[in-house]
């Protein structure tokens, strides 16, 4: 390896991420012929095609050699960027850092919303925070590349290669719109099962982990609606007589038009945690962000 090969490795990292020469060139702000020239040199350097045309005719497919290179390459480049770009100290009032947090909309509402407000409180237009869908598959690689700073989710589902910290335990409650015709009393199990329920399902399915718990009790509830977003559930409740079972801290955000009731059966709480890549363990900005989430979870 020579010093002049570094830009080729950056090109390879981008190509493996995009699997498309045109998009990778646009992302790197170079011309497509220039990037194609980089790919030709990379193939010669590694004595491997690295990327080959897809059988579908759309995009490219990485070879086994390229797939084997990708994790170590991504981590090495990420550490290099961190070494040359990040100061040892972090001041939220002057920093130009952009934080990227992976979380679904339920976790955003429960906790990340408060942290975003804290980030914005400093009034620094160069300090930014983005919340992106978690997409569990590939999250470790995205964090190794520095694309995601923090991952929020169920503590029992955190990848073992990440460092994790417990934040809070969220118990579940039943929610219905205020003025619901059934009244405001907590339902018995029979009534709970007979009510119409709305759940969250990105695939349009009509069962969730709640139904698994009910099945162990020999019961079955009537699920009649499914939406892809947790926050859409509140809108459904406001316009219908449906009910829902979700974490209490999420539902409390909508107490102006929904009321919360106790469930007629036991349901294990949702244990929320944050996780970060070991490479950012000593990153001052990362530490500050994690402290914000720790404070918000208490």
N, C-alpha and C positions, 0 to 999 in steps of 0.2 A: 504494500500500500504506500502511496505517495501523498503528500499534502494536496496535490492537485486532484486527487480522487475524491476528496470530501464532498464536492458538489454533486458528484455522481451518486454517492450514497444517499444524499438528500433526495435526489431525483428518484432513486429506487424506492425509498420509503414512501414517497408520495404516490408513485405508480402502484405500489402494492396496496395502498389505501384506497385509491380510486378505481383501479383495474380498467382504466380508460385513459389513453394518451391525451386526448383533447381536454378532458376535464382536469387532468393532472397538470397540463401545461398552463391552463387558465389559473389554477390555484397557485402555481409558482410564478406567474406573471412572466412567462417566457413563451416563445413561439412553439408550435407543434413540431416543426422540423428540428428545432434545437433539442427538444426533449427526445425525439426519435433518435437523434445522434447520440444522446446520452445513453439511451437504452442499448444501442449497438455497441458502445464501448463497455457497458456493464456486462453484456453477453460475452464479450471477449475476455473481460477481467475474470469472470466467474466460470467461464467455459460451460455455460448453460444458457438455454433460451430465456429463462426466468419468467417471461410472460408470453403466452401464445394466444392466438385468436380463439374466442369462444365458439363452440359448435353452433350456437344460436346466431352467430354473426353480430352479436351486440357485446361490446366490451372485450375483455381479455381474461385469461385464467392463469393463475400463478402455478409454476411448476413446483415439484416437491422440494427442489433445492431452494427456491424462493421462499416457500412456506417455512422451511427450516431456518432461513436467515432472518425472517421478519421480526420475531420477538426480541432477539438480542440487538438487532439493528435499531429498532424503535426505541428501546430503552437507552442505548448508547447515545443516540441523537438527542433524546429528551434530556439526558443528564448534561450533555454539552450545551444545549440551549439554556438550561437552568444555570449552569456555571457562568456563562457570559452575560446573561440578561438579568438575573435576579440579584438585587442587593442583599446584604446580610440583615439589614433592618427593614421593618415595614411600618409605614405611617399611612393609615387609611385616609388622612386628609390630603396627602400629596401623591400617593401611589397611582400609577397608571395600570394597575393589575386588572385583568378580567378573570373573574372566578366562574367556573362552569361546574354546576351541581347536577348530578343525575338523580331524578326522583319522579315518581308518578304524581298525579295531581292531588291524590289524597294526602301524601306526605308533604307536598308543597303547602297545602292548606293547613295541615296540622302544625307544621314547624317552620318550613323554609320561608313562608310568607313573613314571619316575624324577623328572620335573619335578613331577608332582603330589605325590609324596612330599616334595620340597623345599618346595613351597608349604605343605603341611600341617605341616612340621617347625617352623614358626614358632609353632604353637599359637595362632593368632589365629582365633577362630571367625567373624570378619567377613570374613576373606580367603578367597575361594572360587574354585574352578576347575571349569569344566564342559567336558567333551569331547563334541562333537556330530558327527554324520555330516557328511562334507565336502560332498556334493551339488555337484559342480563347477559345474553350471549355476546362475548367480546368485550365486556366492560373492563376486564383486567388489562387487555391490550390497549384499549383507549386510554386508560389511566397511565399505563407505561409510556405512552406517546405524549403525555401531557395534555391530552384533549379534554380530560375530565379531572377536576380537582378532588371532588368528594362524591361518594355514592351513598344514598340513603335508602334503607329498606329493612326488611325483616332480618333480625340478627341471626336467625337460624339458617338463613340462605346466603350469608356473606361468603364470598370466595375465600378459601383458606390462605391464599397468597397475599391477601390484603390485610392491613392493620385495621382493627375495628374497635369501636367504643359504643357501649349501650347509652341511649339517650333518654328514652321514656317508655313506659308501658301504657298502652291505650286499651281500656276495656270497651266492650261493645254495648250499644243501646239500640232500642227500637225508636224510630222517628216517624211521625205522621204530621200532616199539616194542622195548624191551629184551627179549631172549629170542626175537627173531623166528626162526622155523624156518629161514630162509635163511642164518643166521649173521650175523656182524658185518663181513664183508669188503666193501669197495666193489664194486658190481656193474660188469660189463662192459656195453657199450651194449645188446647183445642181451637180457641179463637185465633191464636197466632197463626196456626196452620191454615185456617180458613180464610184469612185476610189475603188480599191481593198484594203481592210484593214486587218491588223493582230492585234489580241487582245490577252490578257492573260487570260487563263482559265484552271484551274487545272483539270476540268472535261471534257474538250474538247467541251465546249459550244461555240456558235457563236454569243453571245450578251453580253453586259455589261451595266453598268449604263449610258454610253454614248448613247446607243441605247434607253434607257428609256427617255432621254432628247429629242432625235430626234423624238420619237414617239409622244411626246406632241406637237411637231411642225408639226405633220402629215407627217414626213419624215422617210425614211428607208435607211440605208447605206448598202453597199455590203461587208460583212465580209467573207473572203475566207480562212483565216488561223487562227489557235489558238495554242498557245504554253503555257506550264505551268509556265514559268519563265519570269519575266520582262526583264532580261538581254538577254534572247534569242531573244527578239523582235529586238534588234539592229543587231543581226546576220542575221535575216530574211530580214531586210531592206537593208543590205549591199549586199545581193545576189538576190534581186527581185525588182520589181517596186511597191511593196505594200507600203502602208503608215500606220501610227499609230497615235493614240491620247493618250498621256500620260503626267504625270507631267513634266513641263519644266526643273526643277532641275535634274530630272533623265536623260532626253534626252540630256542635256548639257554635260554630261559625254562622249557623243559619237559624239560631233560636228566635230571631225576630218574626219568623213565619212558620217554624216547625216546633213541635214539642217533643221532648225526649222521655221515654218510658223504660222501665226495667224489663229485661227479657225474662220469659217464664222458664228458662233452662240455662245451664252453665255453658259458657263459651270462653275458651282460653283467650287472654288478652293478646293484642298485637304488640310485639316488642320491637320498637324502632331503634335502629343503630346507624351510625355513620361509619364509612370505611374509606381509607385512603391508601395510595400506593406507597410501599416502603421508601421509594426514591424521594418522596416529598416529606418524609418524617421530620427533617430539620429545616424545612422551608419556612421562613418567618411569616410570610403571607398565609401559607397553609395553616400554620399554627393559629394565627389570628382568626381565620375563618372557622376552624374547628372549635375554638373557644367560644365563638359566637353561637354555634349550634349547641354546645354544652350548656351555656347560660340560658338559651331559649328552651331547652328541654327540662330545666329544673323548676 
